[in-house]
Amino acid sequence: MRKMTYGEGIREGMRSKMLEDPNVVLLGEDVGPYGGTFGVTKGLWEQFGEERVRDTPISEGIIVGASVGAAATGLRPVAELMFIDFLTFGMDGLVNQAAKMRYMFGGKISVPLVLRLPAGGGISAGAQHSGSLEAWVTHVPGLKVVYPSNAQDAWGMMLTAIEDDNPVVYIESKILYSKKYEVDDTVAAIPLGVASVKREGSDVSIITYGKQVEDALTAAKVLAEEGIEAEVIDLRSLYPLDKEAIFTSVAKTHRALVVTEEVKRGGFGGELSAMISELCFDELDAPVVRIGALNTPVPYSPVLEAYVLPNTEDIIQGIKSMF
Amino acid sequence: MYRKMLSIRKFEKTASTFFAEGKIPGFVHLYIGEEAIAVGACANLRDDDYITSTHRGHGHIVAKGGNLKYMMAELFGKETGYCKGKGGSMHIADAELGILGANGIVGAGHLIATGAAWSASYRGSDQVSVCFFGDASTNQSTFHEAMNLASLWKLPVIFVCENNLYGISVSQARHQTIKDIAERGEGYCMPSLTADGNDVVTVYEHVQEAVQRARNGEGPTLLEFKTYRQHGHFEGDPGAYRPKEEVEAWLQKDPIPRFEKYLMEHKLMTADELKQIGTEVDGEIQEALDFAFASGYPALEASVQGIYSDIVEEARSR
């Protein structure tokens, strides 16, 4: 075992694949000598050179669109946008091109690209740099979406994402970048669509991913002192989705709470909640509870931001309301 | 080149007829009148070179060597079509011929073509990438982002603007202040020029030069070819926004009779030989039609297949 940050986990995933396959290339704003806005690509430019780690203009349309063209013609680009919010500029390349090419071209072209998108709030970055927009991408057939919650998963899932022949949206919780985790010495690729049970419990299932996994575990600890044993499911990838893990857990605990950082309205949490209500109705002893951010843009002031984003206390209260 | 131009014309005339009869679904945007550009450009390309096309893509695909049978079957939504009936007129691709897709999104091809050119140069191949696009798409941000990167990274991409003077119903004068789109090349330090797009020899020569530059690692070129679409924006659009005199004047410049005249004047072909090619192309179109008619529609299960390389079951549930 060794200690590693979440950001380092992502980097080591990219480094391993770059060592293995010369067609793996990185591109994005400041990913070169600067090492990425959040330092994730630090050292890769020095190791692999200008041709493989390319700084682009601040021009998200071309970052995504050129990645699509490159991926369709033999490369495996890993593109970084500085913030998930900037996906607005790259959305056509992702949803109308990358996601649909295989299907509408009758399987003739595949687009093995990875799009890295730092997401989430908690650092007073304001409304245009704190988005949690996973619902936008999970809604699109043709995309895969991963959202790791720790360094080991970040590494293992990056290996899988780069190997995948489909476009993979790799969402990173930016508040976790500098957080340290224990990581195995040899990290293997983690298949997409396999959730991880982070804590076993018998009374309620907390279904979540990304930064909220940690909040859920903290909440579970507090609840345990009060006699409520919560099971924490880290989905790890939002599509493909490990429905079995969710259903198995709900069948065991008979209660489900979904927690995501996105605003509740129209979010992916709603999809999870609907799926549980639709398919596990007979198992449920209480309605599914959904925790998310308030339906506002993310405010700047730390006081307001903390109020708007979901936290451990919200999870605890949500669970208590089910008993 | 003559045979290709004629194939496009006859393929599309056929498509127009069957669309009018309600036998071809969806939208069909015809290239009739613009054939010289696709043919003149693609005559310089190898099978492994890339092109990106537009929603008006039949011409580019035929010019790059696309199979008429698979194209026709695709238009009719048949399983034997290029895209197994899931793409249609606006979404035909052929990876083996470097055709990275006709595209229903105006301006999307700029980025993809640039990415393909980057890939080619990264892999150290001498492949080039030709991006076909219309005048109106040069107002999209994608055009500028692609031009900037292609120029900055010296990518082997040739931007071929097919300026047919209209963005759907809006004339060029009403969608941009510049007269020639080639002017926009200057802002990106890119060699660029404007030329007659209805003369296949002119197109051929300019693209040849640009392709050589690209293969030699000298970077991108912007070529603007002025042309005119003889039909409306899509089939069913009467094109009433265009003055009659303007349409008439452009019909006089039809690229096919012009090329026929050129071939005969230069004694490259006789009238009989041209006629013979016409008959042969008619036969090929009929063959493509027979193929399309004889083909079945895709099985309903196909609708949920081929979204991902490795997942099929998910799409089965509503």
Interface residues (C-beta under 8 A of the other chain):
Chain A: N23 V25 E51 T56 P57 S59 G61 I62 V64 G65 A66 S67 V68 G69 A70 A71 A72 T73 G74 L75 F89 D92 G93 N96 Q97 M101 R102 Y103 M104 F105 G106 G107 K108 I109 S110 P141 G142 K144 D164 D165 N166 Y239 P240
Chain B: Y50 T52 G81 Y82 C83 K84 G85 K86 G87 H91 I92 A93 D94 A95 L100 G101 N103 G104 I105 A108 H110 L111 I112 A113 T114 G115 A116 A117 W118 S119 A120 Y122 R123 S129 S141 T142 E145 A146 N148 L149 L152 G306 I307 Y308 S309 D310 I311 E314 A315
